[in-house]
Amino acid sequence: MKELLETIVKPLVENPEEVNVTLVEREDADVLELRVNPSDMGKVIGKQGRIAKAIRTVIRAAAMKDGKKIIVDIVE
């Protein structure tokens, strides 16, 4: 899932080399923490959070296919 998130986010930002995804495992669900350059934060979130919501939906659907629960957290 980490690679899928990177594949989705890198084309959206101006600084793809600064995209960093960290997997944090918890009991109830795994968390993918996404960090990007502060100047790219708006591009990842989108107007009214639409792009962030779409990214979370795609990752959640892919995780369900594998029988997992994954949460995407966009960290500043």
C-alpha distances in whole Angstrom, upper triangle without the diagonal:
4,5,5,6,9,10,11,12,14,17,18,19,22,21,17,18,18,15,13,10,11,9,12,13,15,17,17,13,10,10,8,12,12,15,17,21,23,25,21,20,22,21,17,19,21,25,25,21,20,18,16,16,15,12,11,13,10,7,9,11,8,7,11,11,10,12,10,11,9,11,10,13,15,17,20
4,5,5,6,9,10,11,12,15,16,17,20,18,15,15,15,11,10,6,8,7,11,12,15,18,18,14,11,10,7,9,9,12,14,18,20,22,19,18,21,19,16,18,21,24,24,21,20,17,15,17,16,12,12,14,12,9,12,14,11,11,15,15,14,16,13,13,10,11,10,12,13,15,18
4,5,5,6,9,10,11,13,15,16,18,17,13,14,14,11,10,8,11,11,15,16,19,22,21,18,14,14,11,13,12,14,15,18,21,22,19,19,21,19,16,19,21,25,26,22,21,18,17,18,17,13,14,16,13,11,14,15,12,12,16,16,15,17,16,16,13,15,13,15,16,17,20
4,5,5,6,9,10,12,14,15,18,18,14,16,16,12,12,10,13,12,16,17,20,22,21,17,15,14,11,13,12,15,15,19,21,22,19,18,20,18,15,17,19,22,23,20,18,15,14,15,13,10,11,12,9,8,11,12,9,10,14,14,13,16,15,15,12,13,12,15,15,18,20
4,5,5,6,9,11,11,13,16,15,12,14,14,10,10,8,10,11,14,16,19,21,20,16,14,12,9,10,8,11,12,16,18,19,15,15,17,15,11,14,16,19,20,16,16,13,11,13,11,8,9,11,9,7,11,12,10,11,15,15,15,17,15,14,11,11,9,11,11,14,16
4,5,5,6,9,10,11,14,12,9,10,11,7,8,7,10,12,16,18,21,24,23,19,16,14,11,11,9,10,11,14,16,17,14,14,17,14,12,15,17,20,22,18,18,14,13,16,14,11,13,15,12,11,15,16,14,15,18,19,18,21,18,18,15,14,12,13,12,14,16
4,6,6,7,10,11,14,13,10,12,13,10,11,11,14,15,19,21,24,26,25,22,19,17,14,15,12,14,13,16,19,19,15,16,18,15,13,16,17,21,22,19,18,14,14,16,14,11,13,15,12,11,15,16,13,15,19,18,18,21,19,19,16,17,14,16,15,18,19
4,6,7,8,10,13,14,11,14,14,11,12,12,15,16,19,21,24,26,25,21,18,17,13,14,11,13,13,16,18,18,14,14,15,12,10,13,14,17,19,16,14,11,11,13,10,7,11,12,9,10,13,14,13,15,18,18,18,21,19,19,16,15,12,14,14,16,18
4,6,5,7,10,10,8,11,11,8,10,10,14,16,19,21,23,26,25,21,19,16,13,12,9,10,9,12,14,14,10,11,12,9,7,10,12,16,17,14,14,10,10,13,11,8,11,14,12,12,15,16,15,17,20,21,21,23,21,20,16,15,12,13,11,14,15
4,5,6,8,8,5,8,9,7,10,11,15,17,20,23,26,29,28,24,21,19,15,15,11,11,9,11,14,14,10,12,14,11,10,13,14,18,20,17,17,13,13,16,15,12,15,17,15,15,19,20,18,20,23,23,23,26,24,23,19,19,15,16,14,16,16
4,6,8,9,7,11,12,10,14,15,18,21,24,26,29,32,31,27,24,22,18,18,14,14,12,14,16,15,11,13,14,10,10,14,14,17,20,18,16,13,14,17,15,13,16,18,16,16,20,20,19,21,24,24,25,28,26,25,22,21,18,19,16,18,19
4,7,9,8,12,12,10,14,15,18,21,24,26,28,31,30,26,24,21,18,17,13,13,11,12,13,12,8,10,10,7,7,10,10,14,16,14,13,10,11,14,13,11,15,16,15,16,19,20,20,22,24,25,26,28,26,25,21,20,16,17,14,16,17
4,6,6,9,9,8,12,14,18,20,23,26,29,32,31,27,24,21,18,16,13,11,8,8,10,9,6,8,9,6,7,11,11,15,17,15,15,12,13,16,16,14,17,19,18,18,21,23,22,24,27,27,28,30,28,26,22,21,17,17,14,15,15
4,6,9,9,10,14,16,20,23,26,29,31,35,34,30,28,24,21,19,15,13,10,9,11,8,7,10,11,9,11,14,14,17,20,18,19,16,17,20,19,17,20,23,22,22,25,27,26,27,30,31,31,33,31,30,26,24,21,20,17,17,16
4,5,6,7,11,14,17,21,24,27,30,33,33,29,26,23,19,17,14,11,8,7,10,9,7,11,13,11,12,15,16,20,22,20,21,17,17,21,20,18,21,23,22,22,25,27,25,27,30,31,30,33,30,29,25,23,20,19,16,16,15
4,5,5,9,12,15,18,22,25,27,31,30,27,24,21,17,16,12,11,8,9,12,12,9,12,14,12,12,15,17,20,23,20,20,17,17,20,19,16,19,21,20,19,22,24,22,24,27,27,27,29,27,26,23,21,18,18,15,16,16
4,6,8,11,15,18,21,24,27,31,31,27,24,21,18,16,13,11,9,9,13,13,12,14,17,15,15,18,20,24,26,23,23,20,19,23,22,19,21,24,22,21,24,26,24,25,29,29,28,30,28,27,24,23,19,19,16,16,16
4,6,10,13,16,19,22,25,29,29,25,22,19,16,13,10,8,6,6,10,11,10,11,15,14,13,16,18,22,24,21,22,19,18,21,21,18,20,23,22,20,23,26,24,24,28,29,28,30,27,26,22,21,17,16,14,13,12
4,7,10,13,16,20,22,26,26,22,19,16,12,11,7,6,5,7,11,12,10,11,14,12,11,14,16,20,21,18,19,16,15,18,18,14,16,19,18,16,20,22,20,21,24,25,24,26,23,22,19,17,14,13,11,11,12
4,7,10,13,16,19,23,23,20,16,13,10,8,6,5,6,9,12,14,12,13,16,15,13,15,18,22,23,20,21,18,16,19,19,15,16,19,18,16,19,21,20,19,23,24,23,24,21,20,17,15,12,12,10,10,11
4,7,10,13,16,19,19,16,12,10,6,6,5,6,9,12,15,17,15,14,17,16,13,15,19,22,23,19,20,17,14,17,17,13,14,17,16,13,16,18,16,16,19,21,19,21,18,17,13,12,10,10,9,10,12
4,6,10,13,16,17,14,10,8,6,5,7,8,12,15,17,20,18,17,20,19,16,18,21,25,25,21,22,20,17,19,19,16,15,18,18,14,16,19,17,16,19,21,19,20,17,15,12,12,10,10,11,10,13
4,6,10,13,14,11,7,6,5,6,9,12,15,18,20,23,21,19,22,22,18,20,23,26,26,22,23,21,18,19,19,16,15,17,17,13,14,17,15,13,17,18,16,17,13,12,10,10,10,10,12,13,16
4,7,10,11,9,6,5,6,7,11,13,17,20,22,25,23,21,24,24,20,21,24,27,26,23,24,22,19,20,21,18,16,19,19,15,15,19,17,15,18,20,17,17,14,12,10,10,10,10,13,13,16
4,7,9,7,5,6,9,11,14,17,21,24,25,28,26,24,27,27,23,23,27,30,28,25,26,24,21,21,22,19,17,19,19,16,15,18,17,14,16,18,16,15,11,10,9,10,12,13,16,16,20
4,6,5,5,7,11,13,16,19,23,26,27,30,28,25,28,28,24,24,28,30,28,25,26,25,22,22,23,21,18,20,20,17,16,19,18,15,16,19,17,15,12,10,10,10,13,13,17,17,21
4,6,8,10,14,16,20,23,26,30,30,33,31,29,31,31,27,27,30,32,31,27,28,27,24,23,25,23,20,21,22,19,17,19,19,15,16,19,17,14,11,10,11,12,16,16,20,21,24
4,7,10,13,16,19,22,26,29,30,32,30,27,29,29,26,25,28,30,28,25,26,25,22,21,22,20,17,18,19,16,14,17,17,14,14,17,15,13,10,8,9,10,14,15,19,20,24
4,6,10,13,16,19,22,26,27,29,27,24,26,26,22,22,25,27,26,22,23,22,19,18,19,17,14,15,16,13,11,14,14,10,11,15,13,11,7,5,6,7,10,12,16,17,21
4,7,10,13,16,20,23,24,27,24,22,24,24,20,21,24,26,25,22,22,21,18,17,18,16,13,15,15,12,11,14,13,10,12,15,13,12,8,6,5,6,9,10,14,15,19
4,6,9,13,16,20,21,23,21,19,21,21,17,17,21,23,22,19,20,18,15,15,16,14,11,14,14,11,11,14,14,11,14,17,15,15,11,9,6,5,6,7,10,11,15
4,6,10,13,17,18,20,18,16,19,18,14,15,19,22,21,17,18,16,13,14,15,12,10,13,13,10,11,14,13,12,15,17,16,16,13,11,7,6,5,6,8,10,13
4,7,10,14,15,17,15,13,16,16,13,14,17,21,20,16,18,16,13,15,16,13,12,15,15,12,14,17,17,15,18,20,19,20,16,14,10,8,6,5,6,6,10
4,7,10,12,14,12,10,13,13,10,11,15,18,18,15,16,14,11,13,14,11,11,15,15,12,15,18,17,16,20,21,21,22,18,16,13,11,7,6,5,6,9
4,7,9,11,10,9,12,12,10,12,15,18,19,16,18,15,13,16,17,14,14,18,18,16,18,21,20,20,23,25,24,25,22,20,16,14,11,9,6,5,6
4,6,8,6,6,10,10,8,11,14,17,18,16,17,14,13,16,17,14,16,19,19,17,20,23,22,22,25,27,26,28,25,23,19,17,13,12,8,8,7
4,5,5,7,10,10,10,12,15,18,19,17,19,16,15,19,20,17,19,22,22,21,24,26,26,26,29,31,30,32,29,27,23,20,17,15,11,10,8
4,5,5,8,10,10,11,14,16,17,16,18,16,15,19,20,18,19,23,23,22,25,27,27,27,30,32,32,33,30,27,24,21,17,15,11,10,7
4,6,7,8,10,12,13,15,17,16,18,16,16,19,20,19,21,24,24,23,26,28,28,29,32,33,34,35,32,30,26,23,19,17,14,13,11
4,6,5,7,9,10,13,15,14,15,12,12,16,17,15,17,20,20,20,23,25,25,26,28,30,30,32,29,27,23,21,17,15,12,12,10
4,5,5,6,8,11,13,11,13,11,10,14,15,14,15,18,19,18,21,23,23,24,27,28,29,30,27,24,21,18,14,12,9,9,8
4,5,5,6,8,10,9,11,9,10,13,14,14,16,18,19,19,21,24,24,25,28,29,30,31,28,26,22,20,16,15,11,12,11
4,6,5,9,11,10,10,8,9,12,13,12,15,17,17,18,20,22,22,24,26,27,28,30,27,25,22,19,16,15,12,14,13
4,6,9,11,8,9,6,6,10,10,9,11,14,14,14,17,19,19,20,23,24,25,26,24,21,18,16,12,12,9,11,11
4,7,8,5,7,5,5,8,10,9,11,13,14,15,17,19,20,21,23,25,26,26,24,21,18,15,12,11,8,11,11
4,6,5,6,5,7,9,10,11,13,14,16,17,19,20,21,23,25,26,28,29,26,24,21,18,15,15,12,15,15
4,5,6,7,9,10,12,13,15,16,18,20,21,22,24,25,27,28,30,31,29,26,23,20,18,17,15,17,17
4,6,8,9,9,12,14,14,15,18,19,20,21,24,24,26,28,30,30,27,24,22,19,17,16,14,17,17
4,6,5,6,9,10,11,12,14,16,16,18,20,21,22,25,26,26,24,21,18,15,13,13,11,14,15
4,6,5,6,9,10,10,12,14,15,16,19,20,21,23,25,25,23,21,19,16,14,14,13,17,18
4,5,5,6,9,10,11,12,14,15,17,18,20,21,23,24,22,20,17,15,12,13,12,15,16
4,5,5,6,9,10,11,12,14,16,16,18,20,21,22,20,17,14,12,9,9,8,12,14
4,5,5,6,9,10,10,12,14,15,16,19,20,20,18,16,14,11,10,11,11,15,17
4,5,5,6,9,10,11,12,14,15,17,19,20,18,16,14,13,11,13,13,17,19
4,5,5,6,9,10,11,12,14,16,17,18,16,15,12,11,8,11,11,14,17
4,6,5,6,9,10,10,12,14,16,16,14,11,9,7,6,9,10,14,17
4,6,5,6,9,10,11,12,15,15,14,12,10,10,9,12,14,18,20
4,5,5,6,9,10,11,13,14,13,12,11,11,10,14,15,18,21
4,5,5,6,9,10,11,12,10,9,7,8,8,11,13,16,20
4,6,5,6,9,10,10,9,7,6,7,8,12,15,18,21
4,5,5,6,9,10,10,9,9,11,12,16,18,21,25
4,5,5,7,9,9,9,9,12,12,16,18,21,25
4,5,5,6,5,6,6,9,11,15,17,20,24
4,5,5,5,6,8,11,14,17,20,23,27
4,6,8,10,11,14,16,20,22,25,29
4,6,9,10,14,16,20,22,25,29
4,7,10,13,16,20,23,25,29
4,6,10,13,16,19,22,25
4,7,10,13,17,19,23
4,7,10,13,15,19
4,6,10,12,16
4,7,9,13
4,6,10
4,7
4
